[in-house]
Amino acid sequence: MSLMDAISSIYKKSKQSGLKPSIVRSLNPEIKIVSAYISGTEEEAFLFANLATMNLFGEHVDMLDIFRFFDITPFEITPYLKSLNKLVERGVLTKRRQRRRSSEEAMRKYYYSVHADILEALLNSEPFPTRNHGTMADQIEVLGKLYDLTHECVQDSLDPDEMYSEIDELLKNNRHFPLISSLRDMEIRETDRAIYIYVVWKSMNGSILVDIDDPINSFFKLPSMKIKYLQDIYNGDNCLIKQNLVEYNQGRFFNDIELSVTDKTRELLESYGITLLKPKSKSNTIKPETITSKQLFYEKEENEQINKVLSMMEPSMYNDLMTRLESKGLPQNLNILLFGAPGTGKTETVLQLAKLSGREIIKVDISQSKSMWFGESEKLVKKIFKDYESISSNSKLAPILLFNEADAILATRKNNTSSSVAQTENAIQNILLEELENFEGIFIATTNLAENLDKAFDRRFLFKVRFNKPSVASRAAIWRTKIPALKKAEATKLGERFELTGGQIDNVVRKAEIEFVLNGKKITVEKIIEFCLQESVLQSKTTRIGFGQTS
């Protein structure tokens, strides 16, 4: 008799048999064949043959299915439960929690399945898989299976205790892989090991930050245990954090925690041949040491306000200010709006503030934040502030978050809400307003069109600094600084004749440098006047705009 014939015979004769001893005795030849195949007891072989056939019919078998198949009462299956559990322990069967919320009765809570590789071997008339089902082909497969167990628990199809047990069994069966052995030998609790596996696998699949709210909600049976675990993370008492295996980013809500792997974990995985996707380089981050010092010229009121802002950015002053604001229950931020005509030095001012205060700048290109795909832009804005929080928490000094040329995102909201573009821009503004309400740090926005500023943003900015076009004296000083060869009288005449901004004067100077490189001739006042005339034709006639400092 072939194996398949034996299994078919057992299944047909067992159906509706009531598990009578006479039926089992009559199947003795078939059961011996199956027993030899699975290297198990005759009782295990009997159960295996029936469950495997039911699985091949496409069924997940729970206890109710077993009762109906054999036509028995729950009491009549109890003598077989030891053999059923033995098949689970050996890895021949998997035992999973029913996802139906109504299936909470002890005997209906789970369903059983023969492992797929064993069923495949049966269908292909192949020998019983020589390796234990828990033994994987390589360490990546092991990690994937470990993650699957955590995911099943998150999906409520696997009890936490069963998940921990299966993780331990899988680690034990695959300890011949150095990485798995290292993971098994870590001196961490089973919950931490499951969280670590979850975060590592997500990181291997490209996630930089991993939300752990779902696993924490699933891995603990009691709310008090969950709260205690969260407290340990917040307080730095969690062993994963203590051992520098993961780091976390704290959100604004108690359970809003995202974990990321540390360099230590990256190095550990790389030592075993696994390379994680590294966080993208902060191409939008400007280090203070890379900024070239420049002398800027301000009118009296501008100079007073810029000096005040610079004083507040001085580290000790900033820390004292934030502490005082916190004690008063006030927002702990410096939100600053720099506005004025193009070329008046708004962006350069931010650079010099960063240089002088030793702070990084996280520069945001607003045009890249306004995705045409509705819904994506809002996510980008939230991510900008989330990234700022992450960078700030790992920096000695709070960086500057710069929204450069933020006209579009700060402008008055559109009334035509039927337009998808208008809906997107309004949604972005709503999120930005919400983020600024809770923002902690230094936020600076620059704009050329402050008269179009949406009124809702007015109170979000503590300081509003207007950049006027430079006066004659300022223009003359800029000319002397940019082209030292100019005589004082020549610089004054240029300042009087041409009402150019600092940015426009820079353009003239650049043209003069190009002229020298091309022709090898020193620049003359006549040539400078020619370039100024060209620049004057191109300059925009921007209306004077602005606000003063709010109290």
PAGU-214488 format. One line per 5 residues: number of its first residue (from 1); their letters; for each residue x, y, z negated of C-alpha. Coordinates in steps of 0.5 Angstrom, whole numbers. Example, Ala and Ser with C-alpha at 12.3 -4.5 7.8 and 13.67 -1.06 7.14 Angstrom:
// residues 2
1> as> 25:-9:-16; 27:-2:-14 .
END
This chain:
// residues 551
1> mslmd> 0:0:0; 3:7:2; 3:13:-3; -2:17:1; -7:10:1 .
6> aissi> -6:10:-7; -7:17:-8; -14:17:-4; -16:10:-7; -15:13:-14 .
11> ykksk> -19:19:-12; -25:16:-9; -26:11:-15; -25:16:-20; -30:21:-18 .
16> qsglk> -36:20:-22; -33:14:-26; -34:17:-33; -27:15:-34; -29:8:-36 .
21> psivr> -23:3:-38; -25:-2:-33; -24:4:-27; -17:5:-30; -15:-2:-30 .
26> slnpe> -18:-3:-23; -13:2:-20; -7:-1:-24; -3:-3:-17; -5:4:-14 .
31> ikivs> -3:8:-21; 4:4:-21; 6:7:-14; 4:14:-16; 8:13:-23 .
36> ayisg> 14:11:-19; 13:17:-15; 13:22:-20; 17:18:-25; 12:19:-30 .
41> teeea> 7:15:-35; 1:11:-32; -4:16:-35; 0:22:-32; 0:18:-25 .
46> flfan> -8:18:-26; -9:25:-27; -3:27:-22; -7:23:-16; -14:26:-18 .
51> latmn> -11:34:-19; -7:33:-13; -12:31:-8; -17:36:-11; -12:42:-10 .
56> lfgeh> -11:39:-3; -18:41:-2; -16:48:-4; -19:48:-11; -16:51:-17 .
61> vdmld> -18:46:-22; -21:48:-29; -24:44:-35; -31:45:-32; -28:42:-25 .
66> ifrff> -25:36:-29; -32:35:-33; -36:35:-27; -31:30:-23; -31:25:-28 .
71> ditpf> -38:26:-30; -36:26:-37; -37:31:-44; -31:35:-46; -30:30:-52 .
76> eitpy> -28:24:-47; -22:28:-44; -19:29:-50; -15:23:-50; -12:25:-44 .
81> lksln> -10:32:-46; -3:30:-48; -1:27:-41; -4:33:-38; 0:38:-42 .
86> klver> 6:33:-41; 5:35:-33; 5:42:-35; 12:42:-39; 15:38:-34 .
91> gvltk> 13:43:-28; 9:38:-24; 3:42:-26; 2:50:-27; -3:52:-32 .
96> rrqrr> -6:59:-31; -11:63:-34; -17:65:-31; -18:72:-29; -26:71:-30 .
101> rssee> -27:75:-36; -33:71:-38; -28:65:-38; -26:66:-45; -28:59:-48 .
106> amrky> -22:55:-50; -23:49:-45; -25:54:-39; -20:59:-40; -14:56:-36 .
111> yysvh> -14:52:-29; -9:47:-26; -5:46:-20; 0:42:-17; 6:45:-15 .
116> adile> 7:47:-8; 13:44:-6; 11:37:-9; 4:38:-5; 8:39:1 .
121> allns> 13:33:0; 6:29:-1; 4:32:6; 10:30:9; 11:24:7 .
126> epfpt> 18:26:3; 21:24:-3; 19:27:-10; 23:33:-10; 29:32:-13 .
131> rnhgt> 30:38:-17; 26:40:-22; 21:45:-20; 24:50:-24; 31:50:-21 .
136> madqi> 31:55:-15; 36:55:-9; 39:62:-11; 39:67:-17; 35:72:-12 .
141> evlgk> 29:66:-12; 30:66:-20; 29:73:-21; 23:73:-16; 20:68:-20 .
146> lydlt> 21:71:-26; 18:77:-24; 12:73:-21; 11:71:-28; 11:78:-31 .
151> hecvq> 6:80:-25; 1:74:-27; 1:77:-34; 0:84:-32; -6:81:-27 .
156> dsldp> -9:77:-33; -8:71:-30; -2:68:-35; -2:69:-43; 4:73:-46 .
161> demys> 6:67:-50; 5:62:-44; 9:68:-40; 15:68:-45; 15:60:-45 .
166> eidel> 15:60:-38; 21:65:-37; 25:61:-42; 24:55:-39; 26:58:-32 .
171> lknnr> 32:61:-35; 34:54:-38; 33:50:-32; 37:55:-28; 43:57:-33 .
176> hfpli> 48:54:-28; 47:61:-24; 52:66:-28; 47:72:-27; 41:68:-30 .
181> sslrd> 46:65:-36; 48:72:-37; 40:74:-37; 39:68:-42; 44:70:-47 .
186> meire> 42:77:-48; 41:79:-55; 34:82:-54; 27:80:-56; 23:76:-51 .
191> tdrai> 18:82:-50; 24:86:-48; 27:81:-43; 20:81:-40; 20:88:-39 .
196> yiyvv> 28:88:-37; 26:83:-31; 20:87:-29; 24:93:-29; 30:90:-25 .
201> wksmn> 26:87:-20; 22:93:-18; 29:97:-18; 31:91:-13; 25:93:-9 .
206> gsilv> 27:100:-8; 24:103:-14; 28:109:-18; 23:110:-23; 19:104:-26 .
211> diddp> 12:105:-29; 12:100:-35; 5:102:-38; 1:96:-34; 6:91:-37 .
216> insff> 6:94:-44; -1:94:-44; -1:86:-42; 5:83:-46; 2:85:-53 .
221> klpsm> -4:82:-56; -5:87:-61; -6:95:-60; -1:96:-66; 4:92:-63 .
226> kikyl> 4:96:-56; 4:103:-60; 10:100:-64; 14:98:-58; 12:105:-55 .
231> qdiyn> 15:108:-61; 21:105:-61; 22:107:-54; 21:114:-56; 25:114:-62 .
236> gdncl> 31:110:-58; 30:104:-63; 29:99:-57; 34:94:-56; 34:95:-48 .
241> ikqnl> 36:103:-49; 41:101:-55; 45:97:-51; 44:102:-45; 41:97:-40 .
246> veynq> 35:102:-39; 34:109:-39; 27:112:-40; 23:119:-37; 18:121:-42 .
251> grffn> 12:124:-39; 7:129:-42; 2:123:-45; 4:118:-50; 4:112:-45 .
256> diels> 7:116:-39; 14:112:-39; 18:111:-33; 24:106:-34; 30:106:-30 .
261> vtdkt> 36:102:-30; 43:104:-32; 50:104:-29; 51:99:-34; 46:94:-31 .
266> relle> 48:96:-24; 55:94:-25; 52:88:-28; 48:86:-22; 54:88:-17 .
271> sygit> 58:83:-21; 54:78:-19; 53:80:-12; 47:84:-12; 47:91:-10 .
276> llkpk> 41:96:-12; 39:102:-8; 42:108:-11; 38:114:-13; 39:119:-7 .
281> sksnt> 44:124:-8; 42:130:-10; 43:134:-4; 38:139:-6; 42:140:-13 .
286> ikpet> 47:146:-13; 53:146:-18; 55:152:-21; 62:151:-19; 61:151:-12 .
291> itskq> 58:158:-12; 62:163:-9; 62:169:-14; 59:175:-11; 58:183:-13 .
296> lfyek> 51:185:-12; 48:192:-12; 41:193:-16; 37:199:-17; 37:201:-24 .
301> eeneq> 30:198:-26; 32:191:-22; 39:191:-26; 36:192:-33; 31:186:-31 .
306> inkvl> 36:182:-28; 41:183:-34; 35:181:-39; 34:175:-35; 42:173:-35 .
311> smmep> 42:174:-43; 36:170:-44; 40:164:-40; 46:165:-44; 46:158:-47 .
316> smynd> 46:160:-55; 40:165:-53; 36:160:-49; 36:155:-54; 34:160:-60 .
321> lmtrl> 29:163:-55; 26:156:-54; 26:154:-61; 22:160:-63; 17:159:-57 .
326> eskgl> 16:152:-60; 15:155:-67; 10:160:-65; 6:155:-60; 8:158:-54 .
331> pqnln> 10:155:-47; 18:154:-47; 20:156:-41; 22:162:-37; 18:163:-31 .
336> illfg> 21:168:-26; 18:171:-20; 23:175:-15; 20:179:-10; 21:184:-4 .
341> apgtg> 23:185:3; 27:180:6; 35:181:5; 34:184:-1; 38:179:-5 .
346> ktetv> 33:175:-8; 36:168:-7; 43:170:-8; 41:173:-15; 39:166:-17 .
351> lqlak> 46:163:-14; 49:168:-18; 45:167:-25; 47:160:-24; 54:161:-23 .
356> lsgre> 54:166:-29; 50:162:-34; 53:155:-32; 47:152:-30; 45:147:-24 .
361> iikvd> 40:149:-19; 35:145:-16; 33:148:-10; 26:146:-7; 25:147:1 .
366> isqsk> 17:149:1; 16:147:8; 18:140:7; 13:140:1; 7:141:5 .
371> smwfg> 6:135:9; 1:135:14; -1:128:11; -7:130:6; -5:127:-1 .
376> esekl> 2:126:0; 4:134:-1; 1:133:-8; 5:127:-10; 11:131:-7 .
381> vkkif> 10:137:-12; 9:132:-18; 15:129:-16; 19:135:-16; 17:137:-23 .
386> kdyes> 18:129:-25; 25:130:-22; 27:136:-26; 25:133:-32; 29:127:-31 .
391> issns> 35:131:-29; 34:136:-35; 34:131:-40; 41:128:-38; 44:135:-37 .
396> klapi> 47:139:-43; 44:146:-40; 37:146:-37; 38:147:-30; 34:152:-25 .
401> llfne> 28:150:-21; 28:154:-15; 22:155:-10; 26:159:-5; 21:163:0 .
406> adail> 15:160:-3; 10:165:0; 6:159:3; 5:156:-4; 4:162:-8 .
411> atrkn> -1:165:-3; -8:167:-4; -12:160:-4; -16:159:3; -24:159:3 .
416> ntsss> -24:155:9; -24:148:5; -27:144:11; -20:145:14; -15:139:12 .
421> vaqte> -9:144:12; -13:149:7; -15:143:3; -8:141:2; -5:148:1 .
426> naiqn> -11:149:-4; -9:142:-8; -2:144:-8; -3:150:-11; -8:147:-16 .
431> illee> -2:142:-18; 3:147:-18; -1:151:-23; -2:145:-28; 5:144:-27 .
436> lenfe> 7:151:-29; 2:151:-35; 6:145:-38; 13:146:-35; 19:146:-40 .
441> gifia> 25:150:-37; 27:155:-32; 23:156:-26; 24:161:-21; 20:163:-14 .
446> ttnla> 22:168:-9; 17:171:-4; 17:176:1; 10:177:1; 8:178:-7 .
451> enldk> 2:182:-5; -1:176:-2; 0:172:-9; -6:168:-12; -8:171:-18 .
456> afdrr> -8:165:-22; -1:165:-21; 0:172:-24; 0:170:-32; 4:164:-30 .
461> flfkv> 10:168:-29; 13:171:-35; 18:176:-31; 16:179:-24; 22:183:-21 .
466> rfnkp> 21:187:-15; 27:188:-10; 27:194:-7; 31:196:-1; 38:199:-3 .
471> svasr> 38:206:-4; 43:210:0; 48:210:-5; 47:202:-6; 48:201:2 .
476> aaiwr> 54:205:2; 57:201:-4; 55:195:0; 59:197:6; 65:199:2 .
481> tkipa> 65:192:-1; 64:188:5; 69:192:9; 74:195:5; 78:199:11 .
486> lkkae> 72:203:11; 73:210:8; 68:213:3; 65:218:8; 64:213:13 .
491> atklg> 61:208:8; 56:214:6; 54:216:13; 53:209:15; 48:208:9 .
496> erfel> 45:215:10; 44:213:18; 41:206:17; 36:203:12; 39:196:12 .
501> tggqi> 38:191:7; 44:187:4; 42:181:8; 42:186:14; 49:189:13 .
506> dnvvr> 52:182:12; 49:180:19; 53:186:22; 59:184:18; 59:177:21 .
511> kaeie> 58:180:28; 65:184:26; 68:178:24; 66:174:31; 68:180:35 .
516> fvlng> 75:180:32; 76:173:33; 74:173:40; 78:179:42; 83:180:37 .
521> kkitv> 81:187:36; 80:191:29; 73:193:28; 72:200:29; 66:205:26 .
526> ekiie> 63:206:33; 63:198:34; 59:198:27; 54:203:29; 53:199:35 .
531> fclqe> 52:193:31; 47:197:26; 43:199:32; 42:192:34; 40:190:27 .
536> svlqs> 35:196:26; 32:194:32; 31:187:30; 29:189:22; 22:188:20 .
541> kttri> 18:193:18; 16:190:11; 11:194:7; 14:196:0; 10:191:-5 .
546> gfgqt> 11:189:-12; 10:188:-20; 13:190:-26; 15:186:-32; 9:183:-36 .
551> s> 9:184:-43 .
END
